[in-house]
Amino acid sequence: MILISKYFVPKGYSGITLFPFVFLKTLELKKKVILVNHEKIHLRQQIELLIIFFYLVYVIEFFIRLIQYKNWHIAYRNISFEREAYCNEHDMSYLRLRRFWYFLKYIRSDAI
């Protein structure tokens, strides 16, 4: 389910996925199929990790990347979940073909 909330989405971001919802900053963003696909990839990741473990791993990996890169944006872009979503957001068939826990492929130390 997609909900619109300009106040719930953090500044600098277009959307945020908190299972089972995708929050977008504006109604117009609902038409952005690439953004929606990106957020759907996060929904799948959250389901695979039983939701709570997704958030736990996400936060831990973010802080590891923040220490590693010393830059908020670079740390965020290098979280394995984000790497997978950004690398595959243009592929509308990705979720049909994606293997279970495929985000693990994206855990590595070289920055995007």
Secondary structure, 3 states (H helix, E strand, C coil): CEEECCCCCCCCCCEEEECCEEEECCHHHHHCHHHHHHHHHHHHHHHHCCCHHHHHHHHHHHHHHHHHHCCHHHHHHCCHHHHHHHHHCCCCCHHHHCCCCHHHHHCCCCCC
